[in-house]
Amino acid sequence: YQMWKAGQAKARHKVKNWAARILTKQARKVQNNLIERWRIYRGDQVMVVAGKDKGQVGTVSKVYRKENRLLVEGLNLVKKHVKRSGDNPGGIITMEAPIHYSNVNLVDPVTGAATRARTRFLDDGTKVRYTVGRNASGSIVPKPDVAATRTKPRKADAGSRDTGWEHATANTYAPAPENRGFFGGAGAGAARSFASSALR
């Protein structure tokens, strides 16, 4: 029993280490309460509505969807102590820290106030965001061009397990002759006799 218990503890330790490599500390905290519908993208103008930078406006530079947080340029600055390494002299540096999604709101393009956003479909079928709230103008907020570009480009070269275009476009379907049926060419008569024998 003791050996089995030690093996179970070792397996749990391996799983814990693997989970720690996949998710960060903040991501593990909110992994069961993730925001499903994000309406703030990279490149949007947002206003901080809570915290030490309340009322300030900035541009979203990065979005952490697994942590429900985002990075705003020039806001929520913190001091970080960096150790000296080869080319880095080290010291105390100032950098931006992520802000929680609930602490920022979109800036209305007309009024300039912090407003909430909702989505709807236009007559041509395109999905757009529009502002709602007390100080909102109801205008459409276009998606930034930066958000459409990928930060990590997709691999364009074919791998060893990818199917080539010449094999993918080849016709591999060969229909059987019309007189051959399910019963090997005997036709509908064999099918009727089989059905009658099954009912007996």
Solvent accessible surface area in square Angstrom, and as a share of the most:
residue,aa,sasa,rsa
1,Y,172,0.65
2,Q,132,0.59
3,M,172,0.77
4,W,152,0.53
5,K,106,0.45
6,A,64,0.50
7,G,39,0.37
8,Q,72,0.32
9,A,46,0.36
10,K,134,0.57
11,A,50,0.39
12,R,152,0.55
13,H,110,0.49
14,K,131,0.55
15,V,100,0.58
16,K,145,0.61
17,N,64,0.33
18,W,142,0.50
19,A,40,0.31
20,A,53,0.41
21,R,166,0.61
22,I,95,0.48
23,L,36,0.18
24,T,77,0.45
25,K,135,0.57
26,Q,61,0.27
27,A,3,0.02
28,R,99,0.36
29,K,135,0.57
30,V,30,0.17
31,Q,87,0.39
32,N,148,0.76
33,N,119,0.61
34,L,77,0.39
35,I,51,0.26
36,E,160,0.72
37,R,179,0.65
38,W,16,0.05
39,R,60,0.22
40,I,9,0.04
41,Y,43,0.16
42,R,53,0.19
43,G,23,0.22
44,D,6,0.03
45,Q,89,0.40
46,V,0,0.00
47,M,37,0.17
48,V,4,0.02
49,V,50,0.29
50,A,43,0.34
51,G,60,0.58
52,K,141,0.60
53,D,22,0.11
54,K,142,0.60
55,G,45,0.43
56,Q,87,0.39
57,V,73,0.42
58,G,8,0.08
59,T,36,0.21
60,V,2,0.01
61,S,42,0.27
62,K,103,0.44
63,V,35,0.20
64,Y,60,0.23
65,R,117,0.43
66,K,124,0.52
67,E,26,0.12
68,N,5,0.03
69,R,62,0.23
70,L,0,0.00
71,L,30,0.15
72,V,0,0.00
73,E,97,0.44
74,G,44,0.42
75,L,9,0.04
76,N,33,0.17
77,L,78,0.39
78,V,59,0.34
79,K,143,0.61
80,K,104,0.44
81,H,141,0.63
82,V,41,0.23
83,K,179,0.76
84,R,189,0.69
85,S,73,0.47
86,G,80,0.77
87,D,150,0.78
88,N,63,0.32
89,P,111,0.70
90,G,22,0.21
91,G,39,0.37
92,I,109,0.55
93,I,80,0.40
94,T,74,0.43
95,M,76,0.34
96,E,55,0.25
97,A,21,0.16
98,P,45,0.28
99,I,12,0.06
100,H,58,0.26
101,Y,38,0.15
102,S,75,0.49
103,N,48,0.25
104,V,3,0.02
105,N,40,0.21
106,L,5,0.02
107,V,25,0.15
108,D,1,0.00
109,P,81,0.51
110,V,105,0.61
111,T,74,0.43
112,G,39,0.37
113,A,22,0.17
114,A,29,0.23
115,T,5,0.03
116,R,130,0.48
117,A,14,0.11
118,R,126,0.46
119,T,48,0.28
120,R,102,0.37
121,F,140,0.58
122,L,67,0.33
123,D,159,0.83
124,D,111,0.58
125,G,48,0.46
126,T,67,0.39
127,K,131,0.55
128,V,26,0.15
129,R,10,0.04
130,Y,42,0.16
131,T,2,0.01
132,V,25,0.14
133,G,39,0.38
134,R,226,0.83
135,N,75,0.39
136,A,26,0.20
137,S,53,0.34
138,G,36,0.35
139,S,30,0.19
140,I,66,0.34
141,V,14,0.08
142,P,99,0.62
143,K,114,0.48
144,P,24,0.15
145,D,125,0.65
146,V,75,0.43
147,A,27,0.21
148,A,81,0.63
149,T,83,0.49
150,R,143,0.52
151,T,108,0.63
152,K,161,0.68
153,P,118,0.74
154,R,182,0.66
155,K,186,0.79
156,A,109,0.84
157,D,114,0.59
158,A,85,0.66
159,G,45,0.44
160,S,120,0.77
161,R,232,0.85
162,D,89,0.46
163,T,101,0.59
164,G,29,0.28
165,W,195,0.68
166,E,86,0.39
167,H,130,0.58
168,A,73,0.56
169,T,103,0.60
170,A,56,0.44
171,N,134,0.69
172,T,126,0.73
173,Y,163,0.62
174,A,90,0.70
175,P,94,0.59
176,A,74,0.58
177,P,81,0.51
178,E,180,0.81
179,N,116,0.59
180,R,148,0.54
181,G,48,0.46
182,F,184,0.77
183,F,72,0.30
184,G,55,0.53
185,G,40,0.38
186,A,66,0.51
187,G,34,0.33
188,A,65,0.51
189,G,38,0.37
190,A,29,0.23
191,A,36,0.28
192,R,166,0.61
193,S,64,0.41
194,F,122,0.51
195,A,50,0.39
196,S,50,0.32
197,S,60,0.38
198,A,72,0.56
199,L,159,0.79
200,R,229,0.84
